[in-house]
Structure formats: C-alpha cells, structure tokens
Amino acid sequence: MDVYLVGGAVRDMLMGITPKDLDYVVTGSTPEEMISKGYTQVGADFPVFLHPNTKHEYALARCESKIGEGYNGFTSEWEGVTLEQDLQRRDLTINSMALCKDDILHDPYNGQQDIEDKIFRHTSDAFSEDPVRVLRIARLLARFGDEWTVAPETYALCQKVAWKEFKTLTAERVFKELDKALSEPHPELFFKFLYMLDFHWFKELWDLKGIPQPITHHPENCTFDHILLSLKAGVKMSASKQELFAILCHDYGKAPCWKERGNLHGHEEAGLSYVNDFCDRLKVPNHYRDLAVKVCEHHQRGHKALDMQPKSVHNLFKALDCFRNSGILDSFLLCNKADARGRTGLEDAPYRQANYLPECHVAAMEVDTAAIAKECLEKGFTGEKIGDTIRVEQINAIRGVKNRWKSQKS
C-alpha cells in the first residue's frame, strides 16, 4: 500500500501556495484493507475514504471510461490501476503530479514545466469528455491571472467540448463554477474565456458585446468590456460574491434597448426580465437574485442621488428596502461605485454618493417614529395618516443633509 499526495495540492506547493485541500491517492490496496485500517468509505461510484484522524480524502487509484454524455457519464475501474494511470485521467498536466512520503515528485506529464511556463495544458484527449474541465480552466484563469495562457491544442479541445458537451451541464453545476469564480482574484477572466467559446448559459452577458455606450461617460465604449472592468473594480473593493453577481448583471437591459430603438434609455427597467431569466436558468439563490434585481433597476438613481430631491431619495430607500435592511444600502453603493469605476481611465474616480446616501439614510433612521406614532394616535390619526407623517419627517431629515452638503460645496 503506497500513499501519494496528488492534484491541486501538489500544484499549489510547487507554486509556493498553501494548499486549501489535501487529497491522496492509494495504490496497491483494496476497500477491505482501507476499512480494516480505520478509514471510512464515502465514495458511492468509486472507492474514496476518509482518514480516521485527519478526515482527508484517500481514493484508490482509478481509471475512467466514458459511457455517456456529460460529467456524470463515466464508469470507473480501480483494481490493479497504477499511479501513472490515475494521473493520466486528470484534467491538466499541472494537476497530474503526485508526491510520495519521501517528497519525491512523480511528474509523468511535465506539469512542473507547465507551471514554470504558466500554461494550462490537457493531460490526455480524455479532457474533452468532461465539460466541467473547460469551466475549471476558466476558473483557474480567474485564480492565477492573465499571465497564464491555454495551450493551443487544449483550446482546440475546449472548442470541441463547446460544440458537443456544454448542453449536458446542469444549472446547479454551472452556477457552482460561476460562484467559485466570483471568489477568485480575477473573475473577469472566467467570463472572458467562456465568451470565446460562446458558452450559451451566459447569453445575456454575451449580448452586451459590441453594444456601444456614450464615449463621454464610457471611454471603453463596449458594454461587455465595461462589465469586465466593473468586476475588476468590485474585486479591488473586496466585493462579496453576491455583490459581484449583481455587478455582472446590472446592465443586461442595454442590449435589448440598443437593438430595439438605438439608445440606452430605460435600460434599467428593461433589464429586469433578463436578469430574472438569467437567474432562473442558473437556479440562482434568492439572495443573489434580490440584490441583482435591485441594482439593475435602481443603479442610475443611485448615480443621480446628489441631484435628487429628498422625496426621491426617500423613495429610493423604500425601493431598496433600506428601512428594514440597512445592510443592503452598503451593497448597493459598492455595486454602484464599481459601476462608476469600471470605466477606462476612471478606475479611481471619486464617488461622493457613497458618502451622501448613507448620511441621508442615517438621518432618516434617526427620526423617532415611535414618538410620532404616539402623537398621531393621540390626535386620532389612522394608520395611513401616521405613515404619511413619519414619511414627511424622514424626508425633512434627508433635506437637512442635502442642505448641509450644498452649504459645504458652496
């Protein structure tokens, strides 16, 4: 029985990165022997075991054969399989290395050299049998950055997968990979790579390619390029995955507006059905959808906040549900700031709305609604009248902030 550390853990160690997960391959053993040594079997389709103490995964070396479509269309064989055979079934050469207990590197497919050259290269032609492997390349680009390239022969296999296997992916798997990509340092590269393969799951995003924007506001011109720049800006501001998803979707209405009438007016409201269709197709969690819809519908109002009347600012807070959920304003403003800074040459542009709107919100929230309600009840007012009175006082509080900002500016 021989045990080897394999896969991404070996890759990360060679790159000077602390591995997040440790996975092991075992040769020369059987399920019965593993169980007798205290390991717990967890794999249903092939023998995978948890270490009795560390709970790390230990899998018997295996080969895979394609028997159907998609990433589930495989059968596995483990009896008599060698380490090299197990490494050959893996996706990329940089993930097809193993380290034994004596720290001897087993690298039959030259993965270490590809790490030095920063190249993603498939280990064997079996790469094209699993569409998730293409998404994994996109995600690794998002992790390691644009210094890395995809080997031409590997890109050709990715195209083959695009033609044949993308349709077999499930919504859950696509969103899972997208969600992981949004946690990486360069999520824009995930979408840039999949755009080249016409990944049909993201059609609303691809439709933004070539949609022009006013040069005076958007020197980058192309809406798709603007989205990628906005994602970069969001990452720079430590945006959450939920916030980055909203940034991704916020301009989906620009494509239909431009194609239908040759301008972008009303793209916020026009984009709502496209954002919802996108979320439906990918079975996106509701909390992702909720922020994405709000940012899509109201981001222009956020940009214009400094020029809006106090009543309109109050209406924006109501639309965002800020009076019940204060935290959503922070997320909304981060998305708006990323939108404003996702423009060529304006990556560090000031965004005063991010200070103004929170001040307005704090002022409105400080209105003593309980005292107002009590006074209204004493006067015999009904529920609607009480609500109107509170609303007027909150608007007046916002007006006070606006007047203070105007005096500071002058």
Secondary structure, DSSP 8 states (H G I E B T S, - for coil): -EEEEETHHHHHHHTT---S--EEEEES--HHHHHHTT-EE--SSS-EEE-TTT--EEEE--EEEE-SSSTT-EEEE-TT--HHHHHHTSSBGGGS-EEETT--EE-TT-HHHHHHHTEE-BSSGGGGG-THHHHHHHHHHHHH-TT-EE-HHHHHHHHHHHHHTGGG--HHHHHHHHHHHTTSS-HHHHHHHHHHTT-GGGHHHHTTTT----TTT-TT--HHHHHHHHHHHHHHTT--HHHHHHHHHTTTTHHHHHHHHSS-TTHHHHTHHHHHHHHHHHT--HHHHHHHHHHHHHHHHHHTGGGS-HHHHHHHHHHHTTTT-THHHHHHHHHHHHHHH-STT-TT---THHHHHHHHHHHHHTS-HHHHHHHHHHTT--HHHHHHHHHHHHHHHHHHHHHHHHHHH-
